[in-house]
Amino acid sequence: MRCAPRKQKLKIVCCLLLFSATTGSGFAGPLTLEDALATAESAHPDMLLAQADRESALAEREIASSRQDTSIKFEGILRSGRPSIGNGNYSDDNSVRLTARKTLLDFGRSSNAELAAQYELNAREAYLTTMLNNRRMEIMTRYFDVLLADMSNTVESELTSVYYTTFQQGKDRLELGQISIVDLAELESKYRDTVEKRSASAQRQRITRLLLANAMNRPGILPVDLEDPKLPGNQRTLPDYESLLPIMLDNNPRLRAQREMLAASQKRIESLRAENGPVLDAEVQAADYSRIAITRDNVSAGLILSWPLYQGNRTKSLVALEMAQFNKLQAATEKLKLELTQAFLESYLDITQLQSAARNAVSTYVDYRDLQLDRSRGLYELELKSNLGTSMAGTAEARMRARQVEYQLALSFARLEALMGMPLSQTEPK
C-alpha cells in the first residue's frame, strides 16, 4: 500500500488543527471521567429546578411550624360617644391596646400540617437525589459518546486513506490497460463513500463534545482531549437478583419520594379533619382608655376556647379533594413500582449479558482481527498483497467494539446502583 500524497496529508493535518482551534478545551490537560462527573452538582438548570422545589418545601414547613407562634397586636382606636345616662353630650372614648395571643391546643391542626410539610420536604430531597443521579448518568453517557466518536473517526480516516490509495493506483492501472473505466468508477465510488463517512464522523466528534459540555453545564467550552477510563468496577461480581430487588424497593430515591408524598397527603387529611374541632388560645392584654369605666381593665389575661359548630360543606369538600389526591398518589406509587422493577431487571440482565456473552464475542473478534493484521503485515512485507491498511482499520474497529461493550457495562452498573440508591459494595454482607 502506498502512502497518501503530501497534499492529502497536509489537508488532514489542517482539518485536525481547525477542529482543535474551533473547540477550545477550557480544561487543563486531558479531561477525566472523574473530573466530568464532579460537575454533576454544578448550577445546571435541572439541578436549580430541583433545588427550588426543595426550598419551596422548606418554606412550607416553616409556615406550618409557625401556626402556633405567639402573635402580638397593637390597636389604637379614636372614638366618641355619649353614655346612656348623664348630660347626653358626646365625649371622647379613645383607647390603645396591646394584645398577645398564643394557641395552646388546636387538637391536630398544626401538628399534622407540620408533619405534612416535613414529609413534603423529605420527598423534595429525594427528588434532588434522583436528579443528581440523572445528571451523573447523562454526563457519563456523553463522555463515552465522545470517546466512541473519536474511535469511529480513526477507523473512517484509516479507511479513507486506504481507498484513496487504491483509487490512485486504479488510475495508474487504467493507463496501463489493466482495469476498465467501470472498475475505476467502482474504486472512486468506494473512496467517495468513505470520505462522506469520515466527514460525518468528524461532525459527530464535534456534536458529542457539545452535548458533553452542555451536560457538564459548561456550554461553549468543548473539551478536546478525553482520557479513556480504566473502569475497574466492570469486573465486579453481581449479587443475586433476588437479594438486590428488596434493597431497590426500599431505597430507590423516586420510590422513597412517592412514599413521603403519600405520608404528607395523609397528614394533610388529618389536619383538615381537625378543622371541626376546638381551639384553645391564651391571651394577655394591656390597655389604656381616655374614658374611665369600672368595667374596663387596664391589664387582663385569660383562656379562649373556640369551637366551630357549623361550617357548611367547606371542610368536607377540602377533605374529599385531598383524599382524591391521596388515591392518585397511591396509584402512581404502585405504577412506579412496576416500572422500577422492570428497569432494575433490564439493567441486571444487561450486566450479566455484557459480562459474559458480549465480552466473549468481542474478545474473539479482536483476536481474529489481530491475527488478520499479523497475516496482512507478513504478506505486505513479502509484497504479495496490499490490504494492510484495511486490516489496520478492521483492528481499530474491533477495539472500538470492545471498548463500547465496557462503556455499556459501566453505564449499566451505574444505572443499577442509581436504582438501588446505594453502591453495590454496601449490599454485601459484613
C-alpha distance (Angstrom), angle and dihedral (degrees) to the residues before:
residue distance angle dihedral
M1 . . .
R2 3.81 . .
C3 3.79 121.6 .
A4 3.78 120.1 -109.1
P5 3.82 113.9 -92.9
R6 3.78 119.4 -94.3
K7 3.81 91.2 -105.9
Q8 3.81 91.2 57.1
K9 3.82 91.4 47.7
L10 3.77 90.9 49.9
K11 3.79 90.5 51.7
I12 3.81 92.0 52.3
V13 3.82 92.4 48.5
C14 3.83 91.0 49.8
C15 3.81 90.9 51.2
L16 3.80 91.3 51.7
L17 3.81 91.9 48.3
L18 3.80 90.5 48.7
F19 3.80 90.8 50.5
S20 3.80 91.8 51.6
A21 3.78 92.8 47.0
T22 3.79 94.9 49.6
T23 3.79 95.9 46.9
G24 3.78 101.9 45.8
S25 3.79 111.6 -169.0
G26 3.78 105.4 -135.6
F27 3.83 86.1 -162.1
A28 3.79 129.6 104.1
G29 3.80 104.3 -120.2
P30 3.80 127.2 -27.3
L31 3.78 115.8 -19.7
T32 3.81 113.6 -115.2
L33 3.78 127.1 -153.1
E34 3.81 89.9 -117.3
D35 3.81 91.3 54.4
A36 3.78 91.0 48.7
L37 3.81 93.2 49.4
A38 3.81 90.2 48.8
T39 3.81 88.3 68.7
A40 3.82 92.1 61.9
E41 3.81 91.8 96.0
S42 3.81 93.9 50.3
A43 3.79 122.1 117.7
H44 3.80 93.8 -79.7
P45 3.83 114.1 161.1
D46 3.80 91.3 -114.6
M47 3.80 91.3 53.3
L48 3.80 92.0 44.6
L49 3.81 90.6 54.0
A50 3.81 92.0 49.8
Q51 3.81 91.1 46.8
A52 3.82 90.9 49.4
D53 3.82 89.4 54.0
R54 3.80 89.5 51.1
E55 3.82 91.6 49.3
S56 3.81 90.0 50.7
A57 3.81 90.3 51.8
L58 3.81 89.8 48.4
A59 3.80 90.3 52.7
E60 3.82 90.4 48.8
R61 3.79 89.5 53.8
E62 3.80 90.9 51.6
I63 3.79 89.9 50.4
A64 3.80 91.6 50.3
S65 3.81 93.5 47.4
S66 3.82 91.0 51.1
R67 3.80 95.0 58.8
Q68 3.82 91.9 96.7
D69 3.80 96.4 40.6
T70 3.79 117.4 127.3
S71 3.80 114.0 -96.2
I72 3.80 122.2 -153.2
K73 3.78 119.2 -163.1
F74 3.80 131.6 -174.8
E75 3.81 121.5 -156.1
G76 3.77 128.8 -173.1
I77 3.82 115.8 -171.3
L78 3.82 126.8 -168.8
R79 3.79 109.2 -165.9
S80 3.76 141.4 147.8
G81 3.79 130.9 -158.7
R82 3.75 145.7 146.5
P83 3.75 127.4 -116.7
S84 3.77 122.0 -116.5
I85 3.80 89.6 -118.3
G86 3.78 127.8 38.8
N87 3.78 133.1 50.7
G88 3.82 93.2 -30.3
N89 3.78 95.1 -124.0
Y90 3.81 121.4 138.3
S91 3.80 115.9 -111.1
D92 3.78 135.7 177.3
D93 3.79 117.5 -81.9
N94 3.82 100.4 179.7
S95 3.78 124.3 158.4
V96 3.80 144.2 176.2
R97 3.79 122.9 -152.3
L98 3.78 135.5 -172.7
T99 3.80 112.1 -163.3
A100 3.81 128.0 -173.7
R101 3.80 117.9 -169.4
K102 3.79 132.1 177.9
T103 3.78 129.8 179.6
L104 3.78 109.5 -124.9
L105 3.79 99.4 179.5
D106 3.78 131.9 7.8
F107 3.82 94.9 164.5
G108 3.84 98.7 -122.0
R109 3.77 104.9 -28.6
S110 3.82 97.9 107.2
S111 3.81 99.9 28.6
N112 3.81 93.8 52.7
A113 3.82 92.1 43.6
E114 3.80 89.9 52.0
L115 3.81 92.1 48.6
A116 3.80 90.2 48.8
A117 3.81 90.0 52.7
Q118 3.82 91.1 48.7
Y119 3.81 92.0 51.3
E120 3.81 88.8 48.5
L121 3.81 89.6 52.5
N122 3.82 90.6 49.8
A123 3.79 89.1 52.6
R124 3.81 92.5 51.2
E125 3.79 90.7 50.2
A126 3.81 89.7 51.8
Y127 3.80 89.2 49.9
L128 3.80 88.0 52.1
T129 3.81 89.1 55.4
T130 3.80 89.7 49.9
M131 3.79 91.0 50.9
L132 3.80 91.2 50.1
N133 3.82 90.2 51.6
N134 3.80 90.1 49.6
R135 3.79 90.4 50.5
R136 3.80 91.7 51.7
M137 3.79 91.6 48.6
E138 3.80 91.0 49.3
I139 3.81 92.8 50.2
M140 3.79 92.5 46.9
T141 3.80 91.8 49.4
R142 3.81 92.8 49.0
Y143 3.81 91.3 46.2
F144 3.80 91.8 55.0
D145 3.81 90.8 44.7
V146 3.81 89.7 59.4
L147 3.81 92.4 50.3
L148 3.81 91.7 49.2
A149 3.80 91.3 47.3
D150 3.82 89.8 53.6
M151 3.80 91.6 49.0
S152 3.79 91.4 47.4
N153 3.80 90.4 51.0
T154 3.81 89.7 52.2
V155 3.81 90.5 53.7
E156 3.81 93.4 46.6
S157 3.82 91.9 46.8
E158 3.80 90.8 52.1
L159 3.80 91.8 49.3
T160 3.80 91.1 46.8
S161 3.79 90.2 54.6
V162 3.80 90.4 48.4
Y163 3.80 95.7 49.6
Y164 3.81 92.2 42.5
T165 3.79 90.1 55.6
T166 3.82 91.4 45.5
F167 3.81 90.2 50.2
Q168 3.82 91.9 50.6
Q169 3.79 90.3 48.1
G170 3.80 88.5 50.1
K171 3.79 90.3 58.1
D172 3.80 90.0 55.0
R173 3.80 91.6 46.8
L174 3.82 90.9 49.7
E175 3.80 89.9 55.9
L176 3.79 88.8 51.2
G177 3.79 90.9 49.2
Q178 3.80 93.5 -117.6
I179 3.83 95.0 124.6
S180 3.79 136.2 24.5
I181 3.79 128.7 -114.1
V182 3.82 87.5 -106.5
D183 3.80 90.5 57.7
L184 3.79 90.6 49.6
A185 3.81 90.7 49.7
E186 3.81 89.0 54.0
L187 3.81 91.1 51.7
E188 3.80 91.3 49.0
S189 3.80 91.3 48.1
K190 3.81 91.0 54.3
Y191 3.78 90.4 48.0
R192 3.80 93.1 50.2
D193 3.80 90.5 48.6
T194 3.80 91.7 54.1
V195 3.82 90.7 47.2
E196 3.80 89.2 54.1
K197 3.82 91.6 48.1
R198 3.79 91.7 48.5
S199 3.80 90.3 50.3
A200 3.80 90.2 50.6
S201 3.81 91.2 48.5
A202 3.82 90.4 51.0
Q203 3.79 89.4 53.0
R204 3.78 88.9 48.1
Q205 3.81 89.0 54.9
R206 3.78 91.1 57.5
I207 3.82 95.1 42.2
T208 3.81 93.3 50.8
R209 3.79 90.3 49.7
L210 3.79 90.5 50.5
L211 3.82 90.7 51.2
L212 3.81 90.9 48.2
A213 3.81 91.4 50.0
N214 3.80 90.4 50.8
A215 3.81 91.7 47.2
M216 3.81 88.8 52.6
N217 3.82 89.3 49.1
R218 3.80 91.2 -116.3
P219 3.80 102.4 115.2
G220 3.78 113.6 -172.6
I221 3.83 93.6 18.0
L222 3.80 100.7 101.2
P223 3.82 114.7 -172.1
V224 3.81 114.8 -130.5
D225 3.80 104.8 -170.4
L226 3.79 121.9 41.6
E227 3.77 125.0 -175.2
D228 3.79 115.4 -129.2
P229 3.84 104.7 -124.1
K230 3.80 121.0 -130.0
L231 3.84 93.4 -137.3
P232 3.83 98.6 -156.2
G233 3.80 89.6 173.8
N234 3.80 89.5 73.4
Q235 3.80 89.1 76.1
R236 3.81 93.6 62.9
T237 3.78 119.9 122.3
L238 3.78 111.4 -120.3
P239 3.84 115.3 -129.4
D240 3.79 120.4 -131.1
Y241 3.79 115.7 -67.2
E242 3.80 91.3 -130.5
S243 3.81 91.3 58.3
L244 3.82 94.3 47.5
L245 3.80 99.0 46.0
P246 3.86 96.3 70.9
I247 3.81 89.3 48.3
M248 3.78 90.4 53.6
L249 3.81 92.8 48.8
D250 3.82 90.9 50.2
N251 3.80 100.0 42.8
N252 3.80 108.3 28.2
P253 3.85 105.4 126.7
R254 3.81 94.8 -140.1
L255 3.80 91.8 49.7
R256 3.80 91.5 46.6
A257 3.79 89.3 51.6
Q258 3.81 90.9 52.3
R259 3.81 91.3 50.4
E260 3.79 90.7 50.3
M261 3.80 90.2 50.0
L262 3.81 89.5 51.5
A263 3.80 91.3 51.1
A264 3.82 90.1 48.2
S265 3.80 91.3 52.2
Q266 3.80 91.3 49.1
K267 3.81 91.4 52.9
R268 3.79 91.6 47.7
I269 3.80 88.8 55.2
E270 3.81 90.8 51.9
S271 3.80 90.8 47.7
L272 3.80 91.6 51.7
R273 3.80 92.5 48.6
A274 3.80 89.1 53.4
E275 3.82 88.9 61.9
N276 3.82 87.2 85.5
G277 3.81 91.1 58.9
P278 3.82 131.4 84.7
V279 3.81 129.2 -86.1
L280 3.81 123.2 -145.9
D281 3.81 116.8 -156.4
A282 3.81 132.6 -179.1
E283 3.78 116.3 -143.4
V284 3.82 133.1 -170.7
Q285 3.81 120.5 -174.5
A286 3.79 135.3 -174.5
A287 3.81 117.6 -170.0
D288 3.78 143.3 169.5
Y289 3.82 126.1 -159.0
S290 3.79 134.4 -162.4
R291 3.82 90.6 -145.9
I292 3.76 117.4 56.8
A293 3.81 117.4 -135.4
I294 3.78 131.5 167.9
T295 3.84 91.1 -131.9
R296 3.78 94.0 59.8
D297 3.79 124.9 90.9
N298 3.77 123.2 -155.5
V299 3.85 90.3 -158.0
S300 3.79 125.3 25.0
A301 3.81 139.3 164.4
G302 3.77 131.8 -173.2
L303 3.80 151.5 141.4
I304 3.79 121.1 -100.5
L305 3.79 122.0 -157.8
S306 3.80 115.9 -164.3
W307 3.80 120.3 -173.0
P308 3.79 120.6 175.5
L309 3.78 109.1 -138.6
Y310 3.79 98.5 -175.9
Q311 3.82 131.6 12.7
G312 3.77 102.0 160.3
N313 3.81 115.7 -130.1
R314 3.78 94.9 -38.8
T315 3.81 98.2 106.7
K316 3.79 93.7 36.8
S317 3.82 91.4 53.5
L318 3.79 93.2 48.4
V319 3.81 90.9 50.6
A320 3.81 90.8 49.4
L321 3.81 90.6 51.1
E322 3.79 92.4 50.8
M323 3.82 90.9 45.9
A324 3.79 89.3 56.1
Q325 3.80 89.1 50.9
F326 3.82 90.1 49.5
N327 3.82 91.6 52.1
K328 3.79 89.9 48.5
L329 3.79 91.7 51.7
Q330 3.80 90.8 47.3
A331 3.81 92.0 53.2
A332 3.81 90.9 46.4
T333 3.80 89.9 51.5
E334 3.79 93.1 53.3
K335 3.80 90.7 47.2
L336 3.80 90.7 49.6
K337 3.81 90.0 52.6
L338 3.80 89.9 56.9
E339 3.81 92.6 47.4
L340 3.79 93.9 47.3
T341 3.81 93.0 46.6
Q342 3.80 89.7 53.3
A343 3.82 93.6 45.6
F344 3.80 90.5 47.7
L345 3.79 92.8 51.7
E346 3.82 91.5 47.1
S347 3.81 91.7 51.7
Y348 3.81 91.2 46.2
L349 3.81 92.4 50.6
D350 3.81 91.1 44.9
I351 3.79 89.8 57.3
T352 3.80 94.1 48.3
Q353 3.81 91.7 47.0
L354 3.80 94.4 46.7
Q355 3.81 93.6 46.1
S356 3.79 92.9 51.4
A357 3.81 121.4 18.5
A358 3.81 99.4 22.2
R359 3.79 94.3 46.0
N360 3.81 92.3 47.2
A361 3.79 92.7 48.5
V362 3.78 95.2 48.5
S363 3.82 92.2 42.8
T364 3.81 89.6 55.1
Y365 3.81 89.8 47.7
V366 3.83 91.8 50.8
D367 3.82 91.1 49.5
Y368 3.80 90.1 50.1
R369 3.82 91.9 50.2
D370 3.81 91.2 48.3
L371 3.80 90.4 52.6
Q372 3.79 90.5 46.0
L373 3.82 90.0 51.2
D374 3.81 91.8 49.8
R375 3.79 90.8 51.0
S376 3.80 92.0 47.0
R377 3.81 90.5 51.2
G378 3.79 90.1 51.5
L379 3.80 93.4 48.7
Y380 3.80 90.6 45.1
E381 3.78 91.7 53.7
L382 3.82 89.0 49.5
E383 3.84 88.4 47.5
L384 3.78 90.6 -127.3
K385 3.83 97.1 122.5
S386 3.79 136.6 8.4
N387 3.84 102.5 -150.4
L388 3.81 94.4 111.9
G389 3.81 92.4 113.1
T390 3.78 92.6 52.1
S391 3.79 91.1 49.7
M392 3.81 90.9 49.8
A393 3.79 90.0 51.8
G394 3.81 90.1 48.3
T395 3.81 90.5 51.6
A396 3.81 91.3 50.2
E397 3.81 90.1 49.0
A398 3.83 91.1 50.5
R399 3.79 91.8 51.3
M400 3.80 89.4 48.5
R401 3.80 89.4 54.6
A402 3.81 90.0 50.0
R403 3.81 91.7 52.4
Q404 3.79 90.7 45.8
V405 3.80 89.6 58.4
E406 3.82 90.1 51.3
Y407 3.81 91.7 48.5
Q408 3.79 91.2 50.4
L409 3.80 89.6 48.1
A410 3.82 92.2 51.4
L411 3.80 90.4 49.5
S412 3.80 91.7 48.9
F413 3.81 91.2 51.6
A414 3.82 90.6 48.3
R415 3.80 91.0 48.4
L416 3.82 91.7 48.9
E417 3.81 92.0 51.2
A418 3.81 91.6 46.1
L419 3.80 89.2 53.8
M420 3.80 91.4 49.1
G421 3.79 92.7 46.6
M422 3.82 92.2 -132.6
P423 3.83 140.6 59.9
L424 3.80 118.4 -86.6
S425 3.80 89.6 -118.2
Q426 3.82 89.9 67.4
T427 3.80 91.4 56.9
E428 3.79 93.7 61.1
P429 3.83 115.8 102.2
K430 3.80 114.1 -105.8
